[in-house]
């Protein structure tokens, strides 16, 4: 075996070991500290293991309530895998939970930029119910939060033509899927 083959084999084994640890962590319940430790071990073996930082972010977010650590993990995942639309969706959901509407909508747009077909995922994802259900939180659509504004552009606008400021829309091949407007931003 030449040197290149040895390095490649070592890298492949590290990736497999890291992925095995991530998969094992998915099945762990009841002890978030053990889950986090296992995910950290996986990331020590191979920091670029796909969705390793996403899984760690979920553990921090949903099991420890540490939103700052979760955000750092999702961003770190995007550092290693800039085209991981799932990490962008998770950042959008994290910001929506914190009622940081501008950031949430911006990350929704980024997820759709990465993977246009992901726009339909926002329609049914319960993590975005707060955006759809409560107009008093600064998002408007008659009685709801998200709407199709078919005339809106796929970027931030000063006015979307319906009296809202700072509208953001995400589109799927030119067809607007989700659009929201934030007043007073």
VMD Tcl script that draws the C-alpha trace (Angstrom):
set ca {
  {0.00 0.00 0.00}
  {1.43 3.36 -0.93}
  {1.27 6.42 1.31}
  {-1.77 7.94 -0.40}
  {-3.74 4.71 -0.05}
  {-2.81 4.49 3.64}
  {-3.96 8.04 4.31}
  {-7.17 7.45 2.39}
  {-7.87 4.26 4.33}
  {-7.18 6.03 7.63}
  {-9.52 8.87 6.64}
  {-12.25 6.45 5.56}
  {-12.01 4.52 8.83}
  {-12.20 7.76 10.82}
  {-15.32 8.81 8.89}
  {-16.94 5.44 9.50}
  {-16.09 5.52 13.22}
  {-17.44 9.04 13.58}
  {-20.65 8.20 11.71}
  {-21.13 5.11 13.83}
  {-20.95 7.25 16.96}
  {-23.41 9.79 15.55}
  {-25.85 7.01 14.67}
  {-25.47 5.49 18.15}
  {-26.16 8.89 19.70}
  {-29.44 9.20 17.77}
  {-30.73 6.17 19.70}
  {-29.69 7.40 23.14}
  {-32.41 8.65 25.46}
  {-32.55 9.75 29.04}
  {-29.02 11.05 29.55}
  {-28.24 14.10 27.41}
  {-24.76 14.46 28.90}
  {-23.81 10.97 27.67}
  {-25.29 11.74 24.26}
  {-23.35 15.00 24.04}
  {-20.15 13.24 25.13}
  {-20.60 10.58 22.43}
  {-21.26 13.22 19.76}
  {-18.20 15.16 20.87}
  {-16.15 11.95 20.56}
  {-17.47 11.52 17.03}
  {-16.48 15.07 16.17}
  {-13.01 14.58 17.65}
  {-12.52 11.56 15.39}
  {-13.79 13.44 12.34}
  {-15.01 17.03 12.74}
  {-16.45 16.96 9.22}
  {-18.76 13.98 9.83}
  {-21.99 14.87 8.07}
  {-24.71 16.13 10.43}
  {-22.49 15.56 13.45}
  {-22.83 19.16 14.54}
  {-26.55 19.13 13.72}
  {-27.08 16.15 16.03}
  {-25.04 17.89 18.73}
  {-27.08 21.06 18.18}
  {-30.31 19.11 18.71}
  {-28.97 17.64 21.94}
  {-28.11 21.08 23.25}
  {-31.37 22.62 22.05}
  {-34.00 20.02 22.87}
  {-32.36 18.12 25.70}
  {-30.33 20.77 27.53}
  {-32.16 23.95 26.56}
  {-28.86 25.59 25.60}
  {-29.81 27.70 22.59}
  {-26.44 29.40 22.31}
  {-24.59 26.08 22.07}
  {-27.19 24.78 19.59}
  {-26.73 27.83 17.37}
  {-22.95 27.42 17.46}
  {-23.31 23.78 16.41}
  {-25.61 24.53 13.46}
  {-23.25 27.26 12.28}
  {-20.25 24.94 12.67}
  {-22.05 22.36 10.53}
  {-22.43 25.01 7.83}
  {-18.71 25.79 8.13}
  {-17.93 22.18 7.22}
  {-20.88 21.65 4.86}
  {-22.05 24.99 3.40}
  {-24.70 23.20 1.32}
  {-26.37 21.51 4.30}
  {-29.81 23.05 3.96}
  {-30.94 21.14 7.06}
  {-28.59 23.16 9.26}
  {-29.98 26.37 7.73}
  {-33.55 25.15 8.40}
  {-32.57 24.37 11.98}
  {-31.14 27.85 12.45}
  {-34.40 29.28 11.09}
  {-36.40 27.20 13.56}
  {-34.11 28.12 16.43}
  {-34.53 31.82 15.69}
  {-38.30 31.42 15.24}
  {-38.51 29.82 18.67}
  {-36.69 32.84 20.09}
  {-39.05 35.16 18.19}
  {-36.14 36.63 16.24}
  {-38.23 36.94 13.11}
  {-35.75 38.65 10.80}
  {-33.06 36.06 11.48}
  {-35.56 33.19 11.18}
  {-36.79 34.41 7.80}
  {-33.26 35.06 6.60}
  {-32.23 31.47 7.39}
  {-35.39 30.15 5.72}
  {-34.35 32.03 2.61}
  {-30.82 30.63 2.87}
  {-32.16 27.07 3.15}
  {-34.19 27.59 -0.02}
  {-31.22 29.15 -1.78}
  {-29.21 26.01 -0.97}
  {-31.99 23.60 -1.89}
  {-35.01 25.18 -3.62}
  {-37.25 22.18 -3.07}
  {-36.89 22.65 0.70}
  {-39.40 25.54 0.52}
  {-42.24 23.05 0.76}
  {-40.76 21.70 4.02}
  {-41.54 24.97 5.78}
  {-45.23 24.60 4.96}
  {-45.59 21.57 7.24}
  {-42.78 21.92 9.77}
  {-44.41 22.43 13.19}
  {-41.39 24.40 14.37}
  {-42.70 27.26 12.22}
  {-46.27 27.17 13.55}
  {-45.51 30.26 15.61}
  {-44.81 32.16 12.39}
  {-48.05 30.95 10.84}
  {-50.31 31.34 13.85}
  {-49.68 34.62 15.63}
  {-49.99 37.90 13.73}
  {-49.52 39.87 16.95}
  {-45.86 38.88 16.99}
  {-45.08 41.21 14.12}
  {-45.82 38.97 11.16}
  {-48.98 39.63 9.23}
  {-51.23 37.79 6.85}
  {-54.75 38.66 7.60}
  {-55.22 36.22 10.47}
  {-51.99 34.29 9.98}
  {-48.27 34.79 9.86}
  {-47.09 33.35 6.57}
  {-48.69 33.81 3.20}
  {-48.11 33.57 -0.47}
  {-47.57 37.05 -1.85}
  {-47.30 36.13 -5.47}
  {-46.12 39.56 -6.57}
  {-43.26 39.74 -4.06}
  {-39.64 39.48 -5.04}
  {-37.28 36.79 -3.76}
  {-35.36 39.27 -1.62}
  {-35.86 41.80 1.13}
  {-37.92 44.73 -0.04}
  {-38.69 48.13 1.42}
  {-42.35 47.58 0.69}
  {-44.04 44.55 -0.77}
  {-46.86 46.52 -2.36}
  {-49.35 45.57 0.33}
  {-48.29 48.04 2.96}
  {-45.75 45.92 4.82}
  {-42.15 46.84 5.47}
  {-39.25 44.42 5.11}
  {-40.94 41.51 3.40}
  {-39.02 38.33 2.77}
  {-40.12 35.59 0.48}
  {-38.67 32.24 -0.37}
  {-39.52 30.79 -3.72}
  {-39.32 27.49 -5.51}
  {-38.41 27.97 -9.17}
  {-40.15 31.33 -9.32}
  {-43.28 30.21 -7.44}
  {-43.50 31.89 -4.05}
  {-44.04 29.34 -1.30}
  {-43.70 31.36 1.90}
  {-43.64 35.06 2.34}
  {-43.85 37.09 5.49}
  {-43.68 40.72 6.34}
  {-42.26 42.23 9.48}
  {-43.58 45.58 10.62}
  {-41.26 48.05 12.29}
  {-37.98 46.35 11.42}
}
mol new
graphics top color blue
foreach p $ca { graphics top sphere $p radius 0.5 }
foreach p [lrange $ca 0 end-1] q [lrange $ca 1 end] { graphics top cylinder $p $q radius 0.2 }
display resetview
